[in-house]
Amino acid sequence: MKIEKKYAGKWIAVKNNQVIESGDTLTKLTKKVENRKDQKSLRFTLIPSGFIAGRI
Amino acid sequence: MIVFPYIEFLGLAEERIFRPMIPMTFRANGKEFKTYSLIDSGSDYNVLPIEIAGVLKLKISDQPRYSILGAGGNSFTIYKSPVEVEHSLQKCGFRDVKWKSFVYFAESGSTILLGQNGFLNRLKVVLNGKNKKVEIVP
């Protein structure tokens, strides 16, 4: 799976290894996809805003 | 052995960045959250963004809060989950690998981290960076 730079710092929804939607917050993102029939098959994650070096 | 490819991040640098992120599902209170999580051997615990506590209907306002330090010395506030959360590692063609563990919810906007307690102490995990694959033996 490839994640483009434009998703840095955003929540994304993924299906079949493709980003299908994004949002600034998880709440906004889930609102965007709430009417999709395939909602149960989506995975969500928060993309780091940049490089990671020893986060928490 | 279950194998997952690293996830590729484009455009952060001249070189492509590959990170060991794997599909995980967290469950509690009859709710579930399907996600991709970053394996982070430098993290003591599994750390999730605080929004996920709401999805899982976990009340954390009464939970003890801790300040935890990143490697750079920056400080985060985290809350321990009030109950153990079910972790499920899934891959087509393989039986789900499940276990329960406490997790910590971070206010900092951290990505989802799988650390030592609750993940790496449960499985044999090989980060095969040369081949950009995560190899897991339950």
N, CA and C atoms of all chains as a GROMACS GRO file, in nm:
protein
  582
    1MET      N    1   0.085  -0.119   0.000
    1MET     CA    2   0.000   0.000   0.000
    1MET      C    3   0.089   0.125   0.000
    2LYS      N    4   0.047   0.224  -0.075
    2LYS     CA    5   0.123   0.349  -0.082
    2LYS      C    6   0.037   0.464  -0.027
    3ILE      N    7   0.100   0.546   0.056
    3ILE     CA    8   0.031   0.661   0.114
    3ILE      C    9   0.097   0.788   0.062
    4GLU      N   10   0.018   0.874   0.001
    4GLU     CA   11   0.073   0.997  -0.056
    4GLU      C   12   0.094   1.104   0.050
    5LYS      N   13   0.183   1.198   0.017
    5LYS     CA   14   0.220   1.304   0.111
    5LYS      C   15   0.100   1.388   0.156
    6LYS      N   16   0.002   1.402   0.067
    6LYS     CA   17  -0.114   1.487   0.099
    6LYS      C   18  -0.193   1.436   0.219
    7TYR      N   19  -0.170   1.311   0.258
    7TYR     CA   20  -0.243   1.256   0.373
    7TYR      C   21  -0.168   1.273   0.505
    8ALA      N   22  -0.050   1.333   0.501
    8ALA     CA   23   0.027   1.352   0.624
    8ALA      C   24  -0.053   1.431   0.726
    9GLY      N   25  -0.063   1.379   0.847
    9GLY     CA   26  -0.136   1.446   0.954
    9GLY      C   27  -0.286   1.424   0.951
   10LYS      N   28  -0.333   1.345   0.855
   10LYS     CA   29  -0.478   1.323   0.842
   10LYS      C   30  -0.517   1.180   0.879
   11TRP      N   31  -0.642   1.164   0.912
   11TRP     CA   32  -0.700   1.031   0.925
   11TRP      C   33  -0.738   0.984   0.784
   12ILE      N   34  -0.715   0.858   0.757
   12ILE     CA   35  -0.754   0.803   0.627
   12ILE      C   36  -0.840   0.678   0.646
   13ALA      N   37  -0.924   0.652   0.546
   13ALA     CA   38  -0.999   0.526   0.540
   13ALA      C   39  -0.944   0.446   0.424
   14VAL      N   40  -0.920   0.319   0.448
   14VAL     CA   41  -0.855   0.234   0.349
   14VAL      C   42  -0.943   0.113   0.318
   15LYS      N   43  -0.949   0.082   0.189
   15LYS     CA   44  -1.016  -0.042   0.147
   15LYS      C   45  -0.932  -0.105   0.037
   16ASN      N   46  -0.909  -0.234   0.050
   16ASN     CA   47  -0.830  -0.307  -0.051
   16ASN      C   48  -0.698  -0.236  -0.083
   17ASN      N   49  -0.632  -0.191   0.023
   17ASN     CA   50  -0.501  -0.126   0.008
   17ASN      C   51  -0.506   0.006  -0.069
   18GLN      N   52  -0.622   0.067  -0.075
   18GLN     CA   53  -0.635   0.197  -0.140
   18GLN      C   54  -0.698   0.296  -0.042
   19VAL      N   55  -0.645   0.419  -0.040
   19VAL     CA   56  -0.707   0.523   0.041
   19VAL      C   57  -0.832   0.569  -0.031
   20ILE      N   58  -0.947   0.558   0.035
   20ILE     CA   59  -1.072   0.595  -0.033
   20ILE      C   60  -1.131   0.726   0.021
   21GLU      N   61  -1.082   0.770   0.138
   21GLU     CA   62  -1.132   0.895   0.194
   21GLU      C   63  -1.036   0.942   0.301
   22SER      N   64  -1.040   1.073   0.331
   22SER     CA   65  -0.954   1.126   0.437
   22SER      C   66  -1.025   1.239   0.509
   23GLY      N   67  -0.975   1.272   0.628
   23GLY     CA   68  -1.035   1.380   0.704
   23GLY      C   69  -0.938   1.432   0.810
   24ASP      N   70  -0.962   1.555   0.854
   24ASP     CA   71  -0.874   1.614   0.956
   24ASP      C   72  -0.891   1.547   1.092
   25THR      N   73  -1.012   1.496   1.117
   25THR     CA   74  -1.037   1.426   1.244
   25THR      C   75  -1.106   1.294   1.214
   26LEU      N   76  -1.100   1.204   1.309
   26LEU     CA   77  -1.168   1.075   1.291
   26LEU      C   78  -1.318   1.096   1.282
   27THR      N   79  -1.371   1.189   1.359
   27THR     CA   80  -1.515   1.216   1.355
   27THR      C   81  -1.559   1.261   1.217
   28LYS      N   82  -1.483   1.353   1.157
   28LYS     CA   83  -1.518   1.402   1.024
   28LYS      C   84  -1.507   1.290   0.920
   29LEU      N   85  -1.406   1.208   0.936
   29LEU     CA   86  -1.386   1.100   0.840
   29LEU      C   87  -1.498   0.996   0.849
   30THR      N   88  -1.534   0.957   0.968
   30THR     CA   89  -1.639   0.856   0.983
   30THR      C   90  -1.773   0.911   0.933
   31LYS      N   91  -1.792   1.043   0.949
   31LYS     CA   92  -1.914   1.104   0.896
   31LYS      C   93  -1.917   1.092   0.742
   32LYS      N   94  -1.800   1.110   0.681
   32LYS     CA   95  -1.794   1.103   0.534
   32LYS      C   96  -1.828   0.964   0.480
   33VAL      N   97  -1.796   0.861   0.558
   33VAL     CA   98  -1.812   0.724   0.505
   33VAL      C   99  -1.930   0.650   0.568
   34GLU      N  100  -2.007   0.720   0.650
   34GLU     CA  101  -2.108   0.649   0.730
   34GLU      C  102  -2.218   0.586   0.644
   35ASN      N  103  -2.240   0.639   0.525
   35ASN     CA  104  -2.347   0.584   0.440
   35ASN      C  105  -2.298   0.482   0.338
   36ARG      N  106  -2.171   0.450   0.342
   36ARG     CA  107  -2.118   0.352   0.248
   36ARG      C  108  -2.164   0.212   0.288
   37LYS      N  109  -2.198   0.132   0.188
   37LYS     CA  110  -2.240  -0.005   0.216
   37LYS      C  111  -2.123  -0.091   0.262
   38ASP      N  112  -2.001  -0.049   0.223
   38ASP     CA  113  -1.883  -0.128   0.258
   38ASP      C  114  -1.815  -0.076   0.385
   39GLN      N  115  -1.888   0.000   0.464
   39GLN     CA  116  -1.828   0.065   0.581
   39GLN      C  117  -1.758  -0.035   0.674
   40LYS      N  118  -1.817  -0.155   0.687
   40LYS     CA  119  -1.762  -0.257   0.778
   40LYS      C  120  -1.624  -0.306   0.733
   41SER      N  121  -1.595  -0.289   0.606
   41SER     CA  122  -1.468  -0.343   0.556
   41SER      C  123  -1.357  -0.237   0.554
   42LEU      N  124  -1.388  -0.116   0.599
   42LEU     CA  125  -1.288  -0.009   0.596
   42LEU      C  126  -1.196  -0.016   0.717
   43ARG      N  127  -1.073   0.024   0.696
   43ARG     CA  128  -0.978   0.040   0.806
   43ARG      C  129  -0.938   0.187   0.813
   44PHE      N  130  -0.920   0.235   0.935
   44PHE     CA  131  -0.888   0.376   0.957
   44PHE      C  132  -0.753   0.387   1.028
   45THR      N  133  -0.681   0.489   0.989
   45THR     CA  134  -0.558   0.514   1.064
   45THR      C  135  -0.519   0.661   1.054
   46LEU      N  136  -0.439   0.704   1.149
   46LEU     CA  137  -0.389   0.842   1.152
   46LEU      C  138  -0.247   0.842   1.097
   47ILE      N  139  -0.227   0.919   0.993
   47ILE     CA  140  -0.096   0.924   0.928
   47ILE      C  141  -0.008   1.028   0.998
   48PRO      N  142   0.112   0.990   1.036
   48PRO     CA  143   0.202   1.087   1.099
   48PRO      C  144   0.222   1.210   1.009
   49SER      N  145   0.241   1.324   1.069
   49SER     CA  146   0.250   1.446   0.991
   49SER      C  147   0.386   1.463   0.924
   50GLY      N  148   0.480   1.382   0.962
   50GLY     CA  149   0.613   1.392   0.900
   50GLY      C  150   0.695   1.271   0.934
   51PHE      N  151   0.823   1.295   0.949
   51PHE     CA  152   0.911   1.185   0.986
   51PHE      C  153   0.887   1.146   1.131
   52ILE      N  154   0.915   1.021   1.161
   52ILE     CA  155   0.900   0.971   1.297
   52ILE      C  156   1.038   0.936   1.351
   53ALA      N  157   1.066   0.983   1.469
   53ALA     CA  158   1.191   0.943   1.534
   53ALA      C  159   1.160   0.929   1.682
   54GLY      N  160   1.136   0.807   1.721
   54GLY     CA  161   1.115   0.780   1.863
   54GLY      C  162   0.995   0.851   1.920
   55ARG      N  163   0.880   0.829   1.857
   55ARG     CA  164   0.757   0.878   1.918
   55ARG      C  165   0.736   0.801   2.047
   56ILE      N  166   0.635   0.834   2.120
   56ILE     CA  167   0.605   0.781   2.252
   56ILE      C  168   0.676   0.650   2.276
   57MET      N  169   0.379  -1.872   0.975
   57MET     CA  170   0.424  -1.733   0.984
   57MET      C  171   0.334  -1.644   0.899
   58ILE      N  172   0.295  -1.533   0.953
   58ILE     CA  173   0.212  -1.436   0.881
   58ILE      C  174   0.302  -1.322   0.835
   59VAL      N  175   0.290  -1.287   0.709
   59VAL     CA  176   0.379  -1.184   0.652
   59VAL      C  177   0.295  -1.067   0.601
   60PHE      N  178   0.338  -0.948   0.636
   60PHE     CA  179   0.274  -0.826   0.586
   60PHE      C  180   0.380  -0.738   0.520
   61PRO      N  181   0.350  -0.680   0.406
   61PRO     CA  182   0.445  -0.585   0.346
   61PRO      C  183   0.447  -0.455   0.424
   62TYR      N  184   0.562  -0.390   0.426
   62TYR     CA  185   0.568  -0.255   0.482
   62TYR      C  186   0.476  -0.163   0.400
   63ILE      N  187   0.433  -0.056   0.461
   63ILE     CA  188   0.354   0.045   0.390
   63ILE      C  189   0.447   0.157   0.345
   64GLU      N  190   0.428   0.198   0.220
   64GLU     CA  191   0.516   0.298   0.160
   64GLU      C  192   0.454   0.436   0.172
   65PHE      N  193   0.537   0.531   0.215
   65PHE     CA  194   0.494   0.670   0.224
   65PHE      C  195   0.571   0.751   0.121
   66LEU      N  196   0.496   0.822   0.038
   66LEU     CA  197   0.557   0.893  -0.074
   66LEU      C  198   0.574   1.041  -0.042
   67GLY      N  199   0.683   1.098  -0.090
   67GLY     CA  200   0.697   1.243  -0.091
   67GLY      C  201   0.750   1.307   0.035
   68LEU      N  202   0.779   1.227   0.139
   68LEU     CA  203   0.832   1.288   0.261
   68LEU      C  204   0.979   1.325   0.244
   69ALA      N  205   1.044   1.257   0.151
   69ALA     CA  206   1.186   1.285   0.127
   69ALA      C  207   1.217   1.238  -0.015
   70GLU      N  208   1.338   1.260  -0.055
   70GLU     CA  209   1.376   1.213  -0.188
   70GLU      C  210   1.362   1.061  -0.196
   71GLU      N  211   1.399   0.999  -0.084
   71GLU     CA  212   1.382   0.855  -0.079
   71GLU      C  213   1.241   0.822  -0.033
   72ARG      N  214   1.193   0.708  -0.076
   72ARG     CA  215   1.064   0.662  -0.026
   72ARG      C  216   1.083   0.612   0.118
   73ILE      N  217   0.979   0.630   0.198
   73ILE     CA  218   0.983   0.585   0.337
   73ILE      C  219   0.893   0.463   0.352
   74PHE      N  220   0.946   0.359   0.409
   74PHE     CA  221   0.866   0.238   0.433
   74PHE      C  222   0.852   0.219   0.584
   75ARG      N  223   0.730   0.190   0.626
   75ARG     CA  224   0.706   0.172   0.770
   75ARG      C  225   0.637   0.039   0.796
   76PRO      N  226   0.673  -0.026   0.907
   76PRO     CA  227   0.611  -0.155   0.940
   76PRO      C  228   0.475  -0.135   1.005
   77MET      N  229   0.373  -0.121   0.922
   77MET     CA  230   0.237  -0.102   0.972
   77MET      C  231   0.154  -0.224   0.933
   78ILE      N  232   0.076  -0.273   1.027
   78ILE     CA  233   0.000  -0.397   1.003
   78ILE      C  234  -0.148  -0.377   1.036
   79PRO      N  235  -0.235  -0.456   0.972
   79PRO     CA  236  -0.378  -0.445   1.002
   79PRO      C  237  -0.411  -0.504   1.139
   80MET      N  238  -0.475  -0.425   1.221
   80MET     CA  239  -0.517  -0.470   1.354
   80MET      C  240  -0.662  -0.429   1.376
   81THR      N  241  -0.730  -0.506   1.458
   81THR     CA  242  -0.865  -0.467   1.500
   81THR      C  243  -0.868  -0.466   1.652
   82PHE      N  244  -0.920  -0.358   1.707
   82PHE     CA  245  -0.936  -0.345   1.852
   82PHE      C  246  -1.084  -0.356   1.885
   83ARG      N  247  -1.117  -0.434   1.991
   83ARG     CA  248  -1.257  -0.452   2.029
   83ARG      C  249  -1.276  -0.433   2.178
   84ALA      N  250  -1.388  -0.369   2.213
   84ALA     CA  251  -1.429  -0.355   2.353
   84ALA      C  252  -1.575  -0.313   2.355
   85ASN      N  253  -1.646  -0.355   2.457
   85ASN     CA  254  -1.786  -0.314   2.474
   85ASN      C  255  -1.872  -0.343   2.351
   86GLY      N  256  -1.842  -0.448   2.278
   86GLY     CA  257  -1.920  -0.483   2.160
   86GLY      C  258  -1.892  -0.394   2.040
   87LYS      N  259  -1.795  -0.306   2.052
   87LYS     CA  260  -1.757  -0.217   1.941
   87LYS      C  261  -1.621  -0.260   1.889
   88GLU      N  262  -1.594  -0.224   1.764
   88GLU     CA  263  -1.462  -0.256   1.709
   88GLU      C  264  -1.408  -0.140   1.627
   89PHE      N  265  -1.276  -0.137   1.617
   89PHE     CA  266  -1.210  -0.035   1.537
   89PHE      C  267  -1.102  -0.104   1.454
   90LYS      N  268  -1.121  -0.102   1.323
   90LYS     CA  269  -1.025  -0.165   1.232
   90LYS      C  270  -0.924  -0.060   1.186
   91THR      N  271  -0.798  -0.096   1.192
   91THR     CA  272  -0.696   0.005   1.165
   91THR      C  273  -0.569  -0.056   1.110
   92TYR      N  274  -0.477   0.029   1.072
   92TYR     CA  275  -0.338  -0.009   1.050
   92TYR      C  276  -0.256   0.053   1.161
   93SER      N  277  -0.167  -0.024   1.219
   93SER     CA  278  -0.090   0.021   1.335
   93SER      C  279   0.058   0.007   1.308
   94LEU      N  280   0.133   0.101   1.363
   94LEU     CA  281   0.278   0.103   1.343
   94LEU      C  282   0.348   0.024   1.453
   95ILE      N  283   0.430  -0.070   1.414
   95ILE     CA  284   0.510  -0.144   1.512
   95ILE      C  285   0.625  -0.054   1.557
   96ASP      N  286   0.632  -0.031   1.688
   96ASP     CA  287   0.731   0.062   1.742
   96ASP      C  288   0.798  -0.001   1.863
   97SER      N  289   0.914  -0.060   1.840
   97SER     CA  290   0.983  -0.129   1.949
   97SER      C  291   1.031  -0.031   2.056
   98GLY      N  292   1.030   0.097   2.026
   98GLY     CA  293   1.070   0.197   2.125
   98GLY      C  294   0.956   0.241   2.215
   99SER      N  295   0.836   0.193   2.187
   99SER     CA  296   0.722   0.230   2.271
   99SER      C  297   0.703   0.123   2.378
  100ASP      N  298   0.684   0.166   2.501
  100ASP     CA  299   0.665   0.070   2.609
  100ASP      C  300   0.527   0.003   2.602
  101TYR      N  301   0.431   0.075   2.547
  101TYR     CA  302   0.292   0.026   2.547
  101TYR      C  303   0.231   0.043   2.408
  102ASN      N  304   0.111  -0.014   2.395
  102ASN     CA  305   0.030   0.014   2.276
  102ASN      C  306  -0.040   0.147   2.300
  103VAL      N  307  -0.021   0.240   2.210
  103VAL     CA  308  -0.074   0.375   2.228
  103VAL      C  309  -0.166   0.408   2.111
  104LEU      N  310  -0.288   0.449   2.146
  104LEU     CA  311  -0.389   0.481   2.045
  104LEU      C  312  -0.433   0.626   2.060
  105PRO      N  313  -0.470   0.690   1.950
  105PRO     CA  314  -0.526   0.826   1.962
  105PRO      C  315  -0.652   0.823   2.049
  106ILE      N  316  -0.674   0.928   2.122
  106ILE     CA  317  -0.782   0.931   2.221
  106ILE      C  318  -0.921   0.916   2.157
  107GLU      N  319  -0.932   0.952   2.029
  107GLU     CA  320  -1.062   0.939   1.962
  107GLU      C  321  -1.112   0.795   1.961
  108ILE      N  322  -1.020   0.701   1.960
  108ILE     CA  323  -1.059   0.560   1.950
  108ILE      C  324  -1.126   0.513   2.080
  109ALA      N  325  -1.092   0.576   2.192
  109ALA     CA  326  -1.161   0.543   2.317
  109ALA      C  327  -1.311   0.568   2.303
  110GLY      N  328  -1.346   0.675   2.233
  110GLY     CA  329  -1.487   0.706   2.210
  110GLY      C  330  -1.553   0.602   2.121
  111VAL      N  331  -1.484   0.559   2.017
  111VAL     CA  332  -1.539   0.457   1.927
  111VAL      C  333  -1.567   0.328   2.004
  112LEU      N  334  -1.477   0.294   2.094
  112LEU     CA  335  -1.490   0.169   2.170
  112LEU      C  336  -1.575   0.186   2.298
  113LYS      N  337  -1.632   0.304   2.315
  113LYS     CA  338  -1.718   0.333   2.431
  113LYS      C  339  -1.644   0.310   2.564
  114LEU      N  340  -1.518   0.349   2.566
  114LEU     CA  341  -1.438   0.336   2.688
  114LEU      C  342  -1.432   0.472   2.756
  115LYS      N  343  -1.477   0.476   2.880
  115LYS     CA  344  -1.476   0.602   2.955
  115LYS      C  345  -1.340   0.617   3.022
  116ILE      N  346  -1.266   0.714   2.977
  116ILE     CA  347  -1.130   0.727   3.030
  116ILE      C  348  -1.113   0.851   3.118
  117SER      N  349  -1.220   0.931   3.132
  117SER     CA  350  -1.204   1.055   3.207
  117SER      C  351  -1.170   1.028   3.354
  118ASP      N  352  -1.213   0.913   3.407
  118ASP     CA  353  -1.183   0.879   3.546
  118ASP      C  354  -1.055   0.797   3.560
  119GLN      N  355  -0.993   0.768   3.448
  119GLN     CA  356  -0.874   0.682   3.451
  119GLN      C  357  -0.751   0.761   3.491
  120PRO      N  358  -0.656   0.692   3.552
  120PRO     CA  359  -0.531   0.762   3.583
  120PRO      C  360  -0.462   0.809   3.456
  121ARG      N  361  -0.405   0.928   3.465
  121ARG     CA  362  -0.333   0.979   3.349
  121ARG      C  363  -0.184   0.983   3.381
  122TYR      N  364  -0.107   0.963   3.279
  122TYR     CA  365   0.038   0.959   3.295
  122TYR      C  366   0.101   1.051   3.192
  123SER      N  367   0.217   1.099   3.228
  123SER     CA  368   0.296   1.174   3.133
  123SER      C  369   0.405   1.080   3.084
  124ILE      N  370   0.419   1.073   2.955
  124ILE     CA  371   0.516   0.980   2.898
  124ILE      C  372   0.608   1.058   2.804
  125LEU      N  373   0.732   1.018   2.802
  125LEU     CA  374   0.830   1.092   2.723
  125LEU      C  375   0.859   1.025   2.590
  126GLY      N  376   0.863   1.103   2.485
  126GLY     CA  377   0.912   1.055   2.357
  126GLY      C  378   1.064   1.054   2.359
  127ALA      N  379   1.121   0.992   2.257
  127ALA     CA  380   1.268   0.982   2.254
  127ALA      C  381   1.332   1.120   2.246
  128GLY      N  382   1.259   1.216   2.191
  128GLY     CA  383   1.313   1.350   2.180
  128GLY      C  384   1.295   1.433   2.306
  129GLY      N  385   1.235   1.371   2.410
  129GLY     CA  386   1.216   1.441   2.536
  129GLY      C  387   1.081   1.511   2.545
  130ASN      N  388   1.005   1.509   2.436
  130ASN     CA  389   0.874   1.571   2.438
  130ASN      C  390   0.778   1.487   2.522
  131SER      N  391   0.684   1.554   2.586
  131SER     CA  392   0.598   1.486   2.682
  131SER      C  393   0.455   1.473   2.629
  132PHE      N  394   0.389   1.360   2.656
  132PHE     CA  395   0.252   1.336   2.616
  132PHE      C  396   0.172   1.292   2.737
  133THR      N  397   0.043   1.324   2.736
  133THR     CA  398  -0.046   1.271   2.839
  133THR      C  399  -0.118   1.150   2.782
  134ILE      N  400  -0.118   1.042   2.859
  134ILE     CA  401  -0.187   0.921   2.815
  134ILE      C  402  -0.279   0.872   2.926
  135TYR      N  403  -0.382   0.799   2.889
  135TYR     CA  404  -0.480   0.743   2.983
  135TYR      C  405  -0.484   0.592   2.962
  136LYS      N  406  -0.481   0.520   3.073
  136LYS     CA  407  -0.490   0.374   3.064
  136LYS      C  408  -0.634   0.333   3.037
  137SER      N  409  -0.654   0.234   2.950
  137SER     CA  410  -0.790   0.188   2.924
  137SER      C  411  -0.847   0.127   3.052
  138PRO      N  412  -0.978   0.148   3.078
  138PRO     CA  413  -1.037   0.096   3.202
  138PRO      C  414  -1.049  -0.056   3.202
  139VAL      N  415  -1.049  -0.117   3.085
  139VAL     CA  416  -1.055  -0.263   3.074
  139VAL      C  417  -0.955  -0.307   2.968
  140GLU      N  418  -0.929  -0.438   2.970
  140GLU     CA  419  -0.842  -0.489   2.864
  140GLU      C  420  -0.917  -0.485   2.730
  141VAL      N  421  -0.846  -0.449   2.628
  141VAL     CA  422  -0.903  -0.437   2.493
  141VAL      C  423  -0.859  -0.558   2.412
  142GLU      N  424  -0.954  -0.616   2.339
  142GLU     CA  425  -0.918  -0.729   2.253
  142GLU      C  426  -0.841  -0.679   2.131
  143HIS      N  427  -0.730  -0.746   2.105
  143HIS     CA  428  -0.648  -0.716   1.987
  143HIS      C  429  -0.666  -0.832   1.890
  144SER      N  430  -0.684  -0.802   1.765
  144SER     CA  431  -0.701  -0.908   1.666
  144SER      C  432  -0.616  -0.876   1.544
  145LEU      N  433  -0.529  -0.970   1.513
  145LEU     CA  434  -0.441  -0.957   1.397
  145LEU      C  435  -0.500  -1.042   1.286
  146GLN      N  436  -0.526  -0.981   1.172
  146GLN     CA  437  -0.600  -1.052   1.069
  146GLN      C  438  -0.527  -1.053   0.936
  147LYS      N  439  -0.534  -1.169   0.872
  147LYS     CA  440  -0.484  -1.179   0.734
  147LYS      C  441  -0.564  -1.287   0.664
  148CYS      N  442  -0.603  -1.259   0.542
  148CYS     CA  443  -0.682  -1.354   0.463
  148CYS      C  444  -0.608  -1.488   0.456
  149GLY      N  445  -0.680  -1.595   0.480
  149GLY     CA  446  -0.620  -1.728   0.470
  149GLY      C  447  -0.560  -1.777   0.600
  150PHE      N  448  -0.559  -1.690   0.702
  150PHE     CA  449  -0.503  -1.727   0.832
  150PHE      C  450  -0.611  -1.709   0.940
  151ARG      N  451  -0.602  -1.794   1.040
  151ARG     CA  452  -0.692  -1.777   1.153
  151ARG      C  453  -0.654  -1.649   1.228
  152ASP      N  454  -0.755  -1.576   1.275
  152ASP     CA  455  -0.727  -1.453   1.350
  152ASP      C  456  -0.642  -1.485   1.474
  153VAL      N  457  -0.547  -1.399   1.502
  153VAL     CA  458  -0.467  -1.411   1.624
  153VAL      C  459  -0.522  -1.307   1.722
  154LYS      N  460  -0.571  -1.352   1.838
  154LYS     CA  461  -0.638  -1.261   1.930
  154LYS      C  462  -0.575  -1.268   2.069
  155TRP      N  463  -0.573  -1.156   2.135
  155TRP     CA  464  -0.533  -1.151   2.275
  155TRP      C  465  -0.590  -1.024   2.336
  156LYS      N  466  -0.588  -1.019   2.469
  156LYS     CA  467  -0.638  -0.900   2.538
  156LYS      C  468  -0.526  -0.830   2.613
  157SER      N  469  -0.532  -0.701   2.612
  157SER     CA  470  -0.429  -0.623   2.680
  157SER      C  471  -0.482  -0.483   2.707
  158PHE      N  472  -0.429  -0.423   2.811
  158PHE     CA  473  -0.459  -0.281   2.831
  158PHE      C  474  -0.389  -0.199   2.722
  159VAL      N  475  -0.450  -0.089   2.686
  159VAL     CA  476  -0.386   0.004   2.593
  159VAL      C  477  -0.386   0.142   2.659
  160TYR      N  478  -0.317   0.234   2.598
  160TYR     CA  479  -0.311   0.371   2.649
  160TYR      C  480  -0.356   0.466   2.539
  161PHE      N  481  -0.436   0.563   2.579
  161PHE     CA  482  -0.488   0.660   2.483
  161PHE      C  483  -0.415   0.792   2.498
  162ALA      N  484  -0.366   0.843   2.388
  162ALA     CA  485  -0.284   0.965   2.389
  162ALA      C  486  -0.361   1.084   2.336
  163GLU      N  487  -0.342   1.196   2.402
  163GLU     CA  488  -0.404   1.321   2.357
  163GLU      C  489  -0.325   1.387   2.243
  164SER      N  490  -0.208   1.337   2.218
  164SER     CA  491  -0.113   1.411   2.135
  164SER      C  492  -0.136   1.401   1.986
  165GLY      N  493  -0.232   1.319   1.942
  165GLY     CA  494  -0.246   1.299   1.798
  165GLY      C  495  -0.144   1.201   1.745
  166SER      N  496  -0.097   1.114   1.834
  166SER     CA  497  -0.002   1.012   1.792
  166SER      C  498  -0.069   0.916   1.695
  167THR      N  499   0.009   0.862   1.604
  167THR     CA  500  -0.045   0.752   1.525
  167THR      C  501  -0.057   0.630   1.615
  168ILE      N  502  -0.116   0.523   1.566
  168ILE     CA  503  -0.140   0.405   1.649
  168ILE      C  504  -0.011   0.326   1.659
  169LEU      N  505   0.034   0.306   1.781
  169LEU     CA  506   0.163   0.241   1.804
  169LEU      C  507   0.146   0.107   1.874
  170LEU      N  508   0.214   0.007   1.824
  170LEU     CA  509   0.218  -0.124   1.888
  170LEU      C  510   0.354  -0.139   1.953
  171GLY      N  511   0.356  -0.141   2.085
  171GLY     CA  512   0.483  -0.139   2.157
  171GLY      C  513   0.515  -0.271   2.226
  172GLN      N  514   0.596  -0.261   2.329
  172GLN     CA  515   0.648  -0.381   2.396
  172GLN      C  516   0.539  -0.455   2.474
  173ASN      N  517   0.470  -0.382   2.563
  173ASN     CA  518   0.370  -0.448   2.646
  173ASN      C  519   0.236  -0.449   2.573
  174GLY      N  520   0.189  -0.567   2.541
  174GLY     CA  521   0.062  -0.579   2.471
  174GLY      C  522   0.076  -0.614   2.325
  175PHE      N  523   0.198  -0.612   2.275
  175PHE     CA  524   0.217  -0.657   2.136
  175PHE      C  525   0.347  -0.738   2.122
  176LEU      N  526   0.459  -0.671   2.138
  176LEU     CA  527   0.586  -0.742   2.113
  176LEU      C  528   0.613  -0.851   2.217
  177ASN      N  529   0.551  -0.839   2.336
  177ASN     CA  530   0.569  -0.946   2.435
  177ASN      C  531   0.471  -1.061   2.414
  178ARG      N  532   0.386  -1.050   2.311
  178ARG     CA  533   0.287  -1.155   2.284
  178ARG      C  534   0.323  -1.241   2.162
  179LEU      N  535   0.406  -1.189   2.077
  179LEU     CA  536   0.432  -1.252   1.947
  179LEU      C  537   0.582  -1.251   1.917
  180LYS      N  538   0.621  -1.336   1.824
  180LYS     CA  539   0.756  -1.323   1.769
  180LYS      C  540   0.744  -1.238   1.643
  181VAL      N  541   0.809  -1.124   1.644
  181VAL     CA  542   0.795  -1.029   1.534
  181VAL      C  543   0.933  -1.002   1.474
  182VAL      N  544   0.942  -1.020   1.345
  182VAL     CA  545   1.067  -0.989   1.274
  182VAL      C  546   1.040  -0.873   1.179
  183LEU      N  547   1.118  -0.766   1.195
  183LEU     CA  548   1.109  -0.654   1.101
  183LEU      C  549   1.216  -0.677   0.994
  184ASN      N  550   1.174  -0.734   0.885
  184ASN     CA  551   1.266  -0.765   0.777
  184ASN      C  552   1.275  -0.644   0.685
  185GLY      N  553   1.354  -0.549   0.730
  185GLY     CA  554   1.363  -0.423   0.657
  185GLY      C  555   1.425  -0.438   0.519
  186LYS      N  556   1.514  -0.534   0.506
  186LYS     CA  557   1.578  -0.553   0.376
  186LYS      C  558   1.475  -0.589   0.269
  187ASN      N  559   1.382  -0.674   0.308
  187ASN     CA  560   1.276  -0.716   0.214
  187ASN      C  561   1.146  -0.640   0.236
  188LYS      N  562   1.150  -0.545   0.330
  188LYS     CA  563   1.032  -0.462   0.359
  188LYS      C  564   0.910  -0.546   0.391
  189LYS      N  565   0.929  -0.638   0.485
  189LYS     CA  566   0.820  -0.725   0.527
  189LYS      C  567   0.822  -0.740   0.679
  190VAL      N  568   0.702  -0.748   0.736
  190VAL     CA  569   0.688  -0.783   0.878
  190VAL      C  570   0.653  -0.930   0.884
  191GLU      N  571   0.731  -1.006   0.960
  191GLU     CA  572   0.706  -1.150   0.972
  191GLU      C  573   0.666  -1.178   1.116
  192ILE      N  574   0.550  -1.238   1.132
  192ILE     CA  575   0.496  -1.259   1.267
  192ILE      C  576   0.467  -1.406   1.289
  193VAL      N  577   0.519  -1.456   1.400
  193VAL     CA  578   0.487  -1.592   1.442
  193VAL      C  579   0.405  -1.580   1.571
  194PRO      N  580   0.278  -1.622   1.565
  194PRO     CA  581   0.194  -1.607   1.685
  194PRO      C  582   0.246  -1.690   1.802
   0.00000   0.00000   0.00000
